[in-house]
Amino acid sequence: MKNRLRVLRAELDISQAELADRIGVARQTIVAIEGEKYAPSLPLAFKLSRVFNLPVEQIFDPESAE
Amino acid sequence: MKSQNPVHRAHRRYLITLIVAMVAYIALLFTSITLLNGGLTGPMRLLVALMPVPPIIVVFIAVLQLLQGVDEFERRILIESLALAAGITAVVSVTYGFLENAGFPTLSAWWTWTVVMGSWGVSSIILRARYR
């Protein structure tokens, strides 16, 4: 699923590992989401939404959802 | 300082359990083999032969706990790799079973364990690479 995670993370100046720790997942999970290889569940998307203080649809592109 | 990340904690717990279980397994295996070679007979022989089994059960429980402790993406990879390993083992063991009907030598049940662990390892590597 297309997303702006990499850009938003760069704006906050946090590493993949820091973001992973903040939402309680493995760094590999962040890598997979950023690489658009894995679409997170709703609870995980909301955790990311809280970190970036943005609604989910501004992080993930709903048009790209299968 | 210990990580507060629950996924890291789950991995550390699994690794520690795995190491302790494997050390116990090796110790019990050598003890079992030594006692069996000593000519033990009767029901005790059966019990002694099964001595290395409890650490294997501990590893099985540790894998289940790991499944509960990791995040959703890691759980997906773990489940997919275990499913692949189960499927590969089923196909390989049934295929070889039919070959035994055609005269191939009967293999030890140990080979099933080897195929499960080998295919689980290879599946994990391939799946992780696919999601990278």
N, CA and C atoms of all chains as a GROMACS GRO file, in nm:
protein
  594
    1MET      N    1   0.085  -0.120   0.000
    1MET     CA    2   0.000   0.000   0.000
    1MET      C    3   0.088   0.124   0.000
    2LYS      N    4   0.057   0.216  -0.093
    2LYS     CA    5   0.139   0.337  -0.102
    2LYS      C    6   0.126   0.420   0.025
    3ASN      N    7   0.237   0.479   0.065
    3ASN     CA    8   0.233   0.561   0.187
    3ASN      C    9   0.347   0.664   0.187
    4ARG      N   10   0.337   0.758   0.284
    4ARG     CA   11   0.436   0.866   0.294
    4ARG      C   12   0.524   0.847   0.417
    5LEU      N   13   0.532   0.726   0.462
    5LEU     CA   14   0.601   0.699   0.588
    5LEU      C   15   0.747   0.747   0.588
    6ARG      N   16   0.818   0.718   0.480
    6ARG     CA   17   0.961   0.754   0.473
    6ARG      C   18   0.978   0.906   0.482
    7VAL      N   19   0.892   0.978   0.410
    7VAL     CA   20   0.900   1.125   0.408
    7VAL      C   21   0.866   1.181   0.546
    8LEU      N   22   0.759   1.130   0.604
    8LEU     CA   23   0.715   1.178   0.736
    8LEU      C   24   0.819   1.148   0.843
    9ARG      N   25   0.880   1.032   0.831
    9ARG     CA   26   0.984   0.994   0.927
    9ARG      C   27   1.104   1.089   0.914
   10ALA      N   28   1.137   1.124   0.790
   10ALA     CA   29   1.249   1.217   0.766
   10ALA      C   30   1.216   1.355   0.825
   11GLU      N   31   1.091   1.396   0.812
   11GLU     CA   32   1.050   1.526   0.867
   11GLU      C   33   1.064   1.529   1.018
   12LEU      N   34   1.033   1.417   1.081
   12LEU     CA   35   1.047   1.408   1.229
   12LEU      C   36   1.191   1.379   1.270
   13ASP      N   37   1.273   1.346   1.170
   13ASP     CA   38   1.414   1.312   1.191
   13ASP      C   39   1.431   1.194   1.288
   14ILE      N   40   1.357   1.089   1.262
   14ILE     CA   41   1.372   0.968   1.343
   14ILE      C   42   1.408   0.849   1.252
   15SER      N   43   1.486   0.759   1.307
   15SER     CA   44   1.529   0.642   1.229
   15SER      C   45   1.418   0.537   1.226
   16GLN      N   46   1.437   0.438   1.140
   16GLN     CA   47   1.339   0.327   1.134
   16GLN      C   48   1.333   0.256   1.269
   17ALA      N   49   1.450   0.241   1.332
   17ALA     CA   50   1.455   0.171   1.462
   17ALA      C   51   1.380   0.250   1.569
   18GLU      N   52   1.397   0.384   1.568
   18GLU     CA   53   1.328   0.468   1.667
   18GLU      C   54   1.176   0.460   1.648
   19LEU      N   55   1.134   0.467   1.521
   19LEU     CA   56   0.990   0.458   1.493
   19LEU      C   57   0.936   0.322   1.536
   20ALA      N   58   1.014   0.218   1.507
   20ALA     CA   59   0.973   0.082   1.546
   20ALA      C   60   0.955   0.072   1.697
   21ASP      N   61   1.050   0.130   1.773
   21ASP     CA   62   1.041   0.127   1.919
   21ASP      C   63   0.919   0.205   1.969
   22ARG      N   64   0.891   0.317   1.904
   22ARG     CA   65   0.778   0.400   1.948
   22ARG      C   66   0.644   0.328   1.934
   23ILE      N   67   0.631   0.244   1.830
   23ILE     CA   68   0.501   0.176   1.811
   23ILE      C   69   0.508   0.027   1.847
   24GLY      N   70   0.624  -0.015   1.900
   24GLY     CA   71   0.636  -0.152   1.952
   24GLY      C   72   0.638  -0.261   1.846
   25VAL      N   73   0.710  -0.234   1.736
   25VAL     CA   74   0.725  -0.338   1.632
   25VAL      C   75   0.874  -0.355   1.602
   26ALA      N   76   0.905  -0.455   1.517
   26ALA     CA   77   1.044  -0.476   1.475
   26ALA      C   78   1.079  -0.376   1.364
   27ARG      N   79   1.206  -0.343   1.353
   27ARG     CA   80   1.250  -0.250   1.247
   27ARG      C   81   1.214  -0.306   1.109
   28GLN      N   82   1.223  -0.439   1.098
   28GLN     CA   83   1.190  -0.508   0.973
   28GLN      C   84   1.046  -0.475   0.928
   29THR      N   85   0.959  -0.456   1.025
   29THR     CA   86   0.819  -0.424   0.995
   29THR      C   87   0.808  -0.285   0.932
   30ILE      N   88   0.884  -0.191   0.987
   30ILE     CA   89   0.886  -0.056   0.929
   30ILE      C   90   0.942  -0.060   0.787
   31VAL      N   91   1.048  -0.140   0.769
   31VAL     CA   92   1.110  -0.156   0.637
   31VAL      C   93   1.005  -0.207   0.536
   32ALA      N   94   0.929  -0.308   0.578
   32ALA     CA   95   0.829  -0.369   0.489
   32ALA      C   96   0.716  -0.270   0.456
   33ILE      N   97   0.675  -0.190   0.556
   33ILE     CA   98   0.567  -0.092   0.530
   33ILE      C   99   0.619   0.019   0.438
   34GLU      N  100   0.736   0.070   0.469
   34GLU     CA  101   0.794   0.177   0.385
   34GLU      C  102   0.819   0.129   0.242
   35GLY      N  103   0.857   0.004   0.230
   35GLY     CA  104   0.882  -0.053   0.096
   35GLY      C  105   0.753  -0.092   0.025
   36GLU      N  106   0.640  -0.064   0.090
   36GLU     CA  107   0.507  -0.093   0.035
   36GLU      C  108   0.488  -0.240   0.002
   37LYS      N  109   0.555  -0.323   0.085
   37LYS     CA  110   0.543  -0.467   0.068
   37LYS      C  111   0.440  -0.524   0.166
   38TYR      N  112   0.409  -0.442   0.266
   38TYR     CA  113   0.317  -0.490   0.369
   38TYR      C  114   0.222  -0.376   0.410
   39ALA      N  115   0.091  -0.407   0.410
   39ALA     CA  116  -0.009  -0.309   0.455
   39ALA      C  117  -0.042  -0.338   0.601
   40PRO      N  118  -0.018  -0.242   0.690
   40PRO     CA  119  -0.041  -0.270   0.833
   40PRO      C  120  -0.189  -0.283   0.866
   41SER      N  121  -0.214  -0.344   0.982
   41SER     CA  122  -0.353  -0.355   1.030
   41SER      C  123  -0.401  -0.216   1.072
   42LEU      N  124  -0.530  -0.206   1.096
   42LEU     CA  125  -0.588  -0.078   1.141
   42LEU      C  126  -0.526  -0.030   1.273
   43PRO      N  127  -0.513  -0.118   1.375
   43PRO     CA  128  -0.450  -0.071   1.500
   43PRO      C  129  -0.309  -0.017   1.479
   44LEU      N  130  -0.231  -0.082   1.394
   44LEU     CA  131  -0.094  -0.035   1.371
   44LEU      C  132  -0.095   0.096   1.292
   45ALA      N  133  -0.187   0.109   1.198
   45ALA     CA  134  -0.199   0.234   1.122
   45ALA      C  135  -0.235   0.349   1.216
   46PHE      N  136  -0.320   0.323   1.314
   46PHE     CA  137  -0.358   0.428   1.409
   46PHE      C  138  -0.241   0.464   1.501
   47LYS      N  139  -0.158   0.367   1.533
   47LYS     CA  140  -0.038   0.397   1.614
   47LYS      C  141   0.053   0.492   1.536
   48LEU      N  142   0.069   0.465   1.406
   48LEU     CA  143   0.151   0.552   1.321
   48LEU      C  144   0.087   0.690   1.311
   49SER      N  145  -0.043   0.691   1.302
   49SER     CA  146  -0.117   0.817   1.294
   49SER      C  147  -0.090   0.904   1.417
   50ARG      N  148  -0.082   0.840   1.533
   50ARG     CA  149  -0.055   0.914   1.658
   50ARG      C  150   0.087   0.968   1.659
   51VAL      N  151   0.182   0.888   1.611
   51VAL     CA  152   0.322   0.932   1.610
   51VAL      C  153   0.338   1.057   1.523
   52PHE      N  154   0.276   1.056   1.406
   52PHE     CA  155   0.292   1.168   1.312
   52PHE      C  156   0.185   1.275   1.329
   53ASN      N  157   0.092   1.248   1.419
   53ASN     CA  158  -0.016   1.343   1.445
   53ASN      C  159  -0.091   1.380   1.316
   54LEU      N  160  -0.118   1.278   1.239
   54LEU     CA  161  -0.188   1.296   1.111
   54LEU      C  162  -0.295   1.188   1.098
   55PRO      N  163  -0.405   1.219   1.028
   55PRO     CA  164  -0.503   1.112   1.004
   55PRO      C  165  -0.443   1.001   0.916
   56VAL      N  166  -0.496   0.882   0.933
   56VAL     CA  167  -0.442   0.764   0.862
   56VAL      C  168  -0.437   0.787   0.710
   57GLU      N  169  -0.543   0.851   0.658
   57GLU     CA  170  -0.548   0.868   0.511
   57GLU      C  171  -0.446   0.969   0.458
   58GLN      N  172  -0.382   1.044   0.550
   58GLN     CA  173  -0.274   1.133   0.505
   58GLN      C  174  -0.137   1.064   0.513
   59ILE      N  175  -0.137   0.944   0.570
   59ILE     CA  176  -0.013   0.865   0.574
   59ILE      C  177  -0.020   0.758   0.465
   60PHE      N  178  -0.136   0.693   0.456
   60PHE     CA  179  -0.155   0.587   0.356
   60PHE      C  180  -0.250   0.635   0.247
   61ASP      N  181  -0.222   0.590   0.126
   61ASP     CA  182  -0.306   0.629   0.012
   61ASP      C  183  -0.419   0.528  -0.004
   62PRO      N  184  -0.543   0.568   0.033
   62PRO     CA  185  -0.653   0.472   0.026
   62PRO      C  186  -0.680   0.424  -0.118
   63GLU      N  187  -0.642   0.506  -0.217
   63GLU     CA  188  -0.665   0.469  -0.358
   63GLU      C  189  -0.580   0.348  -0.400
   64SER      N  190  -0.468   0.331  -0.330
   64SER     CA  191  -0.376   0.222  -0.368
   64SER      C  192  -0.413   0.089  -0.302
   65ALA      N  193  -0.513   0.094  -0.211
   65ALA     CA  194  -0.552  -0.030  -0.142
   65ALA      C  195  -0.619  -0.125  -0.240
   66GLU      N  196  -0.582  -0.252  -0.230
   66GLU     CA  197  -0.640  -0.352  -0.322
   66GLU      C  198  -0.781  -0.387  -0.281
   67MET      N  199   2.110  -0.123   2.888
   67MET     CA  200   1.970  -0.109   2.926
   67MET      C  201   1.882  -0.203   2.842
   68LYS      N  202   1.787  -0.266   2.906
   68LYS     CA  203   1.699  -0.358   2.833
   68LYS      C  204   1.602  -0.280   2.746
   69SER      N  205   1.576  -0.335   2.627
   69SER     CA  206   1.485  -0.270   2.534
   69SER      C  207   1.341  -0.279   2.586
   70GLN      N  208   1.264  -0.172   2.566
   70GLN     CA  209   1.123  -0.172   2.606
   70GLN      C  210   1.034  -0.223   2.491
   71ASN      N  211   1.098  -0.242   2.375
   71ASN     CA  212   1.022  -0.289   2.259
   71ASN      C  213   0.975  -0.432   2.284
   72PRO      N  214   0.841  -0.455   2.284
   72PRO     CA  215   0.792  -0.590   2.316
   72PRO      C  216   0.841  -0.699   2.219
   73VAL      N  217   0.868  -0.658   2.094
   73VAL     CA  218   0.917  -0.756   1.995
   73VAL      C  219   1.059  -0.800   2.032
   74HIS      N  220   1.141  -0.704   2.074
   74HIS     CA  221   1.278  -0.738   2.115
   74HIS      C  222   1.275  -0.829   2.238
   75ARG      N  223   1.183  -0.797   2.331
   75ARG     CA  224   1.171  -0.880   2.452
   75ARG      C  225   1.131  -1.023   2.416
   76ALA      N  226   1.035  -1.035   2.321
   76ALA     CA  227   0.989  -1.169   2.280
   76ALA      C  228   1.103  -1.248   2.216
   77HIS      N  229   1.184  -1.179   2.132
   77HIS     CA  230   1.297  -1.246   2.067
   77HIS      C  231   1.402  -1.288   2.169
   78ARG      N  232   1.429  -1.201   2.267
   78ARG     CA  233   1.531  -1.233   2.370
   78ARG      C  234   1.485  -1.353   2.453
   79ARG      N  235   1.357  -1.351   2.491
   79ARG     CA  236   1.302  -1.461   2.571
   79ARG      C  237   1.310  -1.593   2.494
   80TYR      N  238   1.279  -1.587   2.365
   80TYR     CA  239   1.284  -1.707   2.281
   80TYR      C  240   1.427  -1.760   2.271
   81LEU      N  241   1.521  -1.667   2.248
   81LEU     CA  242   1.661  -1.706   2.233
   81LEU      C  243   1.715  -1.771   2.361
   82ILE      N  244   1.684  -1.709   2.477
   82ILE     CA  245   1.732  -1.763   2.605
   82ILE      C  246   1.672  -1.902   2.627
   83THR      N  247   1.540  -1.915   2.604
   83THR     CA  248   1.474  -2.045   2.622
   83THR      C  249   1.535  -2.150   2.529
   84LEU      N  250   1.559  -2.108   2.404
   84LEU     CA  251   1.617  -2.200   2.305
   84LEU      C  252   1.755  -2.249   2.348
   85ILE      N  253   1.839  -2.157   2.394
   85ILE     CA  254   1.976  -2.194   2.436
   85ILE      C  255   1.970  -2.290   2.556
   86VAL      N  256   1.889  -2.254   2.656
   86VAL     CA  257   1.878  -2.339   2.776
   86VAL      C  258   1.824  -2.478   2.737
   87ALA      N  259   1.721  -2.480   2.652
   87ALA     CA  260   1.660  -2.607   2.611
   87ALA      C  261   1.760  -2.692   2.532
   88MET      N  262   1.839  -2.629   2.447
   88MET     CA  263   1.935  -2.704   2.366
   88MET      C  264   2.049  -2.762   2.453
   89VAL      N  265   2.093  -2.683   2.551
   89VAL     CA  266   2.196  -2.733   2.643
   89VAL      C  267   2.141  -2.853   2.721
   90ALA      N  268   2.015  -2.839   2.768
   90ALA     CA  269   1.951  -2.949   2.842
   90ALA      C  270   1.934  -3.070   2.751
   91TYR      N  271   1.896  -3.044   2.625
   91TYR     CA  272   1.876  -3.153   2.529
   91TYR      C  273   2.004  -3.233   2.508
   92ILE      N  274   2.115  -3.161   2.486
   92ILE     CA  275   2.244  -3.229   2.462
   92ILE      C  276   2.284  -3.310   2.585
   93ALA      N  277   2.268  -3.248   2.704
   93ALA     CA  278   2.305  -3.318   2.828
   93ALA      C  279   2.220  -3.444   2.846
   94LEU      N  280   2.090  -3.430   2.825
   94LEU     CA  281   1.999  -3.545   2.843
   94LEU      C  282   2.021  -3.652   2.737
   95LEU      N  283   2.054  -3.606   2.615
   95LEU     CA  284   2.079  -3.702   2.507
   95LEU      C  285   2.201  -3.789   2.537
   96PHE      N  286   2.310  -3.724   2.580
   96PHE     CA  287   2.431  -3.801   2.612
   96PHE      C  288   2.408  -3.894   2.730
   97THR      N  289   2.335  -3.844   2.831
   97THR     CA  290   2.303  -3.928   2.948
   97THR      C  291   2.221  -4.049   2.904
   98SER      N  292   2.119  -4.020   2.820
   98SER     CA  293   2.031  -4.126   2.772
   98SER      C  294   2.108  -4.232   2.694
   99ILE      N  295   2.192  -4.186   2.600
   99ILE     CA  296   2.269  -4.280   2.517
   99ILE      C  297   2.363  -4.364   2.604
  100THR      N  298   2.429  -4.298   2.700
  100THR     CA  299   2.522  -4.368   2.789
  100THR      C  300   2.450  -4.477   2.868
  101LEU      N  301   2.332  -4.439   2.924
  101LEU     CA  302   2.256  -4.536   3.004
  101LEU      C  303   2.203  -4.650   2.917
  102LEU      N  304   2.158  -4.617   2.796
  102LEU     CA  305   2.104  -4.721   2.706
  102LEU      C  306   2.214  -4.818   2.663
  103ASN      N  307   2.334  -4.763   2.637
  103ASN     CA  308   2.448  -4.848   2.599
  103ASN      C  309   2.496  -4.934   2.716
  104GLY      N  310   2.459  -4.893   2.837
  104GLY     CA  311   2.496  -4.969   2.956
  104GLY      C  312   2.413  -5.094   2.974
  105GLY      N  313   2.318  -5.114   2.883
  105GLY     CA  314   2.239  -5.238   2.886
  105GLY      C  315   2.116  -5.232   2.973
  106LEU      N  316   2.062  -5.112   2.990
  106LEU     CA  317   1.940  -5.096   3.070
  106LEU      C  318   1.826  -5.175   3.005
  107THR      N  319   1.743  -5.239   3.086
  107THR     CA  320   1.631  -5.316   3.031
  107THR      C  321   1.500  -5.279   3.100
  108GLY      N  322   1.390  -5.333   3.048
  108GLY     CA  323   1.258  -5.313   3.109
  108GLY      C  324   1.201  -5.175   3.082
  109PRO      N  325   1.099  -5.135   3.162
  109PRO     CA  326   1.031  -5.006   3.139
  109PRO      C  327   1.126  -4.886   3.153
  110MET      N  328   1.229  -4.902   3.237
  110MET     CA  329   1.325  -4.793   3.257
  110MET      C  330   1.396  -4.757   3.126
  111ARG      N  331   1.416  -4.860   3.041
  111ARG     CA  332   1.483  -4.838   2.912
  111ARG      C  333   1.400  -4.740   2.825
  112LEU      N  334   1.270  -4.759   2.832
  112LEU     CA  335   1.179  -4.672   2.756
  112LEU      C  336   1.185  -4.528   2.809
  113LEU      N  337   1.179  -4.517   2.942
  113LEU     CA  338   1.183  -4.384   3.005
  113LEU      C  339   1.313  -4.311   2.974
  114VAL      N  340   1.422  -4.386   2.983
  114VAL     CA  341   1.555  -4.328   2.957
  114VAL      C  342   1.567  -4.286   2.810
  115ALA      N  343   1.510  -4.368   2.720
  115ALA     CA  344   1.514  -4.334   2.576
  115ALA      C  345   1.439  -4.204   2.548
  116LEU      N  346   1.335  -4.176   2.631
  116LEU     CA  347   1.253  -4.055   2.609
  116LEU      C  348   1.306  -3.933   2.684
  117MET      N  349   1.416  -3.950   2.755
  117MET     CA  350   1.470  -3.838   2.836
  117MET      C  351   1.493  -3.708   2.758
  118PRO      N  352   1.541  -3.713   2.632
  118PRO     CA  353   1.565  -3.586   2.561
  118PRO      C  354   1.439  -3.516   2.509
  119VAL      N  355   1.322  -3.578   2.527
  119VAL     CA  356   1.199  -3.520   2.470
  119VAL      C  357   1.153  -3.390   2.539
  120PRO      N  358   1.154  -3.380   2.674
  120PRO     CA  359   1.105  -3.257   2.738
  120PRO      C  360   1.165  -3.127   2.684
  121PRO      N  361   1.298  -3.119   2.661
  121PRO     CA  362   1.349  -2.993   2.604
  121PRO      C  363   1.292  -2.960   2.466
  122ILE      N  364   1.259  -3.063   2.389
  122ILE     CA  365   1.198  -3.041   2.256
  122ILE      C  366   1.059  -2.980   2.274
  123ILE      N  367   0.986  -3.028   2.376
  123ILE     CA  368   0.852  -2.972   2.404
  123ILE      C  369   0.866  -2.827   2.448
  124VAL      N  370   0.971  -2.799   2.526
  124VAL     CA  371   0.997  -2.661   2.571
  124VAL      C  372   1.020  -2.570   2.450
  125VAL      N  373   1.096  -2.619   2.351
  125VAL     CA  374   1.122  -2.540   2.230
  125VAL      C  375   0.990  -2.515   2.155
  126PHE      N  376   0.907  -2.617   2.147
  126PHE     CA  377   0.777  -2.603   2.080
  126PHE      C  378   0.694  -2.493   2.149
  127ILE      N  379   0.691  -2.496   2.284
  127ILE     CA  380   0.616  -2.394   2.358
  127ILE      C  381   0.679  -2.255   2.335
  128ALA      N  382   0.812  -2.252   2.329
  128ALA     CA  383   0.882  -2.124   2.307
  128ALA      C  384   0.844  -2.064   2.171
  129VAL      N  385   0.829  -2.150   2.069
  129VAL     CA  386   0.788  -2.101   1.936
  129VAL      C  387   0.647  -2.043   1.944
  130LEU      N  388   0.558  -2.112   2.017
  130LEU     CA  389   0.420  -2.062   2.032
  130LEU      C  390   0.420  -1.927   2.105
  131GLN      N  391   0.506  -1.915   2.208
  131GLN     CA  392   0.515  -1.788   2.282
  131GLN      C  393   0.572  -1.678   2.193
  132LEU      N  394   0.668  -1.716   2.107
  132LEU     CA  395   0.726  -1.618   2.014
  132LEU      C  396   0.618  -1.567   1.920
  133LEU      N  397   0.532  -1.658   1.874
  133LEU     CA  398   0.422  -1.620   1.785
  133LEU      C  399   0.332  -1.516   1.850
  134GLN      N  400   0.311  -1.530   1.981
  134GLN     CA  401   0.225  -1.436   2.054
  134GLN      C  402   0.297  -1.304   2.081
  135GLY      N  403   0.430  -1.312   2.094
  135GLY     CA  404   0.505  -1.194   2.138
  135GLY      C  405   0.550  -1.100   2.028
  136VAL      N  406   0.560  -1.150   1.905
  136VAL     CA  407   0.611  -1.065   1.797
  136VAL      C  408   0.499  -0.977   1.740
  137ASP      N  409   0.536  -0.882   1.655
  137ASP     CA  410   0.434  -0.795   1.596
  137ASP      C  411   0.364  -0.866   1.480
  138GLU      N  412   0.263  -0.800   1.425
  138GLU     CA  413   0.177  -0.865   1.324
  138GLU      C  414   0.253  -0.907   1.198
  139PHE      N  415   0.352  -0.828   1.158
  139PHE     CA  416   0.426  -0.860   1.036
  139PHE      C  417   0.518  -0.982   1.060
  140GLU      N  418   0.587  -0.980   1.174
  140GLU     CA  419   0.675  -1.093   1.208
  140GLU      C  420   0.592  -1.220   1.225
  141ARG      N  421   0.473  -1.205   1.285
  141ARG     CA  422   0.385  -1.321   1.305
  141ARG      C  423   0.344  -1.378   1.170
  142ARG      N  424   0.317  -1.290   1.077
  142ARG     CA  425   0.278  -1.335   0.942
  142ARG      C  426   0.390  -1.417   0.877
  143ILE      N  427   0.513  -1.367   0.887
  143ILE     CA  428   0.627  -1.439   0.828
  143ILE      C  429   0.646  -1.574   0.898
  144LEU      N  430   0.634  -1.570   1.031
  144LEU     CA  431   0.652  -1.694   1.108
  144LEU      C  432   0.546  -1.798   1.069
  145ILE      N  433   0.421  -1.754   1.059
  145ILE     CA  434   0.312  -1.847   1.025
  145ILE      C  435   0.326  -1.897   0.881
  146GLU      N  436   0.360  -1.805   0.790
  146GLU     CA  437   0.376  -1.846   0.649
  146GLU      C  438   0.491  -1.946   0.635
  147SER      N  439   0.601  -1.921   0.706
  147SER     CA  440   0.717  -2.011   0.694
  147SER      C  441   0.686  -2.147   0.757
  148LEU      N  442   0.612  -2.147   0.870
  148LEU     CA  443   0.573  -2.274   0.932
  148LEU      C  444   0.475  -2.351   0.841
  149ALA      N  445   0.384  -2.277   0.776
  149ALA     CA  446   0.288  -2.342   0.684
  149ALA      C  447   0.363  -2.403   0.566
  150LEU      N  448   0.459  -2.330   0.512
  150LEU     CA  449   0.540  -2.382   0.401
  150LEU      C  450   0.617  -2.507   0.443
  151ALA      N  451   0.676  -2.498   0.564
  151ALA     CA  452   0.754  -2.612   0.615
  151ALA      C  453   0.664  -2.735   0.632
  152ALA      N  454   0.542  -2.714   0.684
  152ALA     CA  455   0.449  -2.826   0.703
  152ALA      C  456   0.411  -2.887   0.568
  153GLY      N  457   0.384  -2.802   0.470
  153GLY     CA  458   0.346  -2.848   0.337
  153GLY      C  459   0.460  -2.924   0.269
  154ILE      N  460   0.580  -2.866   0.276
  154ILE     CA  461   0.697  -2.931   0.212
  154ILE      C  462   0.722  -3.067   0.276
  155THR      N  463   0.715  -3.071   0.411
  155THR     CA  464   0.740  -3.196   0.483
  155THR      C  465   0.635  -3.301   0.446
  156ALA      N  466   0.509  -3.257   0.436
  156ALA     CA  467   0.402  -3.352   0.400
  156ALA      C  468   0.428  -3.410   0.261
  157VAL      N  469   0.459  -3.324   0.165
  157VAL     CA  470   0.482  -3.370   0.027
  157VAL      C  471   0.604  -3.462   0.020
  158VAL      N  472   0.715  -3.419   0.085
  158VAL     CA  473   0.839  -3.499   0.081
  158VAL      C  474   0.818  -3.634   0.148
  159SER      N  475   0.755  -3.634   0.267
  159SER     CA  476   0.742  -3.761   0.340
  159SER      C  477   0.646  -3.858   0.268
  160VAL      N  478   0.537  -3.805   0.214
  160VAL     CA  479   0.443  -3.892   0.141
  160VAL      C  480   0.508  -3.946   0.013
  161THR      N  481   0.580  -3.857  -0.058
  161THR     CA  482   0.649  -3.898  -0.181
  161THR      C  483   0.748  -4.010  -0.151
  162TYR      N  484   0.828  -3.990  -0.042
  162TYR     CA  485   0.927  -4.093  -0.010
  162TYR      C  486   0.857  -4.223   0.035
  163GLY      N  487   0.743  -4.206   0.103
  163GLY     CA  488   0.665  -4.325   0.144
  163GLY      C  489   0.629  -4.410   0.024
  164PHE      N  490   0.587  -4.344  -0.084
  164PHE     CA  491   0.552  -4.418  -0.207
  164PHE      C  492   0.676  -4.481  -0.269
  165LEU      N  493   0.789  -4.410  -0.262
  165LEU     CA  494   0.913  -4.466  -0.316
  165LEU      C  495   0.956  -4.590  -0.237
  166GLU      N  496   0.927  -4.588  -0.105
  166GLU     CA  497   0.956  -4.707  -0.023
  166GLU      C  498   0.876  -4.828  -0.075
  167ASN      N  499   0.752  -4.801  -0.120
  167ASN     CA  500   0.671  -4.909  -0.178
  167ASN      C  501   0.740  -4.969  -0.300
  168ALA      N  502   0.819  -4.885  -0.368
  168ALA     CA  503   0.887  -4.931  -0.490
  168ALA      C  504   1.025  -4.990  -0.460
  169GLY      N  505   1.057  -5.002  -0.332
  169GLY     CA  506   1.182  -5.068  -0.295
  169GLY      C  507   1.290  -4.979  -0.238
  170PHE      N  508   1.263  -4.849  -0.225
  170PHE     CA  509   1.363  -4.760  -0.163
  170PHE      C  510   1.380  -4.799  -0.016
  171PRO      N  511   1.500  -4.777   0.040
  171PRO     CA  512   1.521  -4.816   0.180
  171PRO      C  513   1.433  -4.736   0.277
  172THR      N  514   1.387  -4.802   0.384
  172THR     CA  515   1.305  -4.735   0.485
  172THR      C  516   1.394  -4.640   0.565
  173LEU      N  517   1.350  -4.515   0.570
  173LEU     CA  518   1.431  -4.415   0.643
  173LEU      C  519   1.382  -4.400   0.786
  174SER      N  520   1.471  -4.352   0.869
  174SER     CA  521   1.438  -4.326   1.009
  174SER      C  522   1.343  -4.205   1.017
  175ALA      N  523   1.257  -4.204   1.121
  175ALA     CA  524   1.165  -4.091   1.142
  175ALA      C  525   1.242  -3.961   1.169
  176TRP      N  526   1.370  -3.974   1.202
  176TRP     CA  527   1.454  -3.855   1.225
  176TRP      C  528   1.457  -3.764   1.103
  177TRP      N  529   1.443  -3.824   0.984
  177TRP     CA  530   1.448  -3.744   0.861
  177TRP      C  531   1.335  -3.643   0.853
  178THR      N  532   1.220  -3.678   0.912
  178THR     CA  533   1.105  -3.585   0.912
  178THR      C  534   1.143  -3.457   0.985
  179TRP      N  535   1.204  -3.476   1.101
  179TRP     CA  536   1.252  -3.362   1.182
  179TRP      C  537   1.348  -3.276   1.101
  180THR      N  538   1.441  -3.342   1.033
  180THR     CA  539   1.540  -3.270   0.953
  180THR      C  540   1.473  -3.189   0.841
  181VAL      N  541   1.375  -3.251   0.774
  181VAL     CA  542   1.305  -3.182   0.664
  181VAL      C  543   1.224  -3.065   0.718
  182VAL      N  544   1.156  -3.084   0.832
  182VAL     CA  545   1.078  -2.973   0.892
  182VAL      C  546   1.170  -2.855   0.922
  183MET      N  547   1.278  -2.880   0.995
  183MET     CA  548   1.365  -2.770   1.038
  183MET      C  549   1.434  -2.705   0.918
  184GLY      N  550   1.478  -2.788   0.823
  184GLY     CA  551   1.545  -2.734   0.703
  184GLY      C  552   1.452  -2.648   0.620
  185SER      N  553   1.331  -2.700   0.595
  185SER     CA  554   1.237  -2.624   0.511
  185SER      C  555   1.186  -2.500   0.584
  186TRP      N  556   1.175  -2.506   0.716
  186TRP     CA  557   1.135  -2.388   0.795
  186TRP      C  558   1.240  -2.278   0.781
  187GLY      N  559   1.366  -2.319   0.795
  187GLY     CA  560   1.477  -2.223   0.784
  187GLY      C  561   1.483  -2.158   0.646
  188VAL      N  562   1.475  -2.241   0.542
  188VAL     CA  563   1.483  -2.189   0.404
  188VAL      C  564   1.361  -2.099   0.375
  189SER      N  565   1.241  -2.143   0.418
  189SER     CA  566   1.119  -2.063   0.396
  189SER      C  567   1.131  -1.926   0.463
  190SER      N  568   1.184  -1.923   0.585
  190SER     CA  569   1.198  -1.797   0.658
  190SER      C  570   1.288  -1.701   0.582
  191ILE      N  571   1.400  -1.753   0.534
  191ILE     CA  572   1.497  -1.669   0.461
  191ILE      C  573   1.433  -1.612   0.334
  192ILE      N  574   1.365  -1.700   0.258
  192ILE     CA  575   1.302  -1.656   0.131
  192ILE      C  576   1.193  -1.552   0.157
  193LEU      N  577   1.108  -1.578   0.258
  193LEU     CA  578   0.997  -1.486   0.287
  193LEU      C  579   1.049  -1.350   0.334
  194ARG      N  580   1.150  -1.351   0.420
  194ARG     CA  581   1.207  -1.224   0.469
  194ARG      C  582   1.265  -1.144   0.353
  195ALA      N  583   1.331  -1.214   0.261
  195ALA     CA  584   1.391  -1.145   0.146
  195ALA      C  585   1.281  -1.087   0.056
  196ARG      N  586   1.170  -1.158   0.046
  196ARG     CA  587   1.060  -1.112  -0.040
  196ARG      C  588   0.997  -0.983   0.011
  197TYR      N  589   0.992  -0.965   0.142
  197TYR     CA  590   0.928  -0.847   0.200
  197TYR      C  591   1.025  -0.731   0.220
  198ARG      N  592   1.151  -0.750   0.183
  198ARG     CA  593   1.251  -0.645   0.208
  198ARG      C  594   1.240  -0.533   0.105
   0.00000   0.00000   0.00000
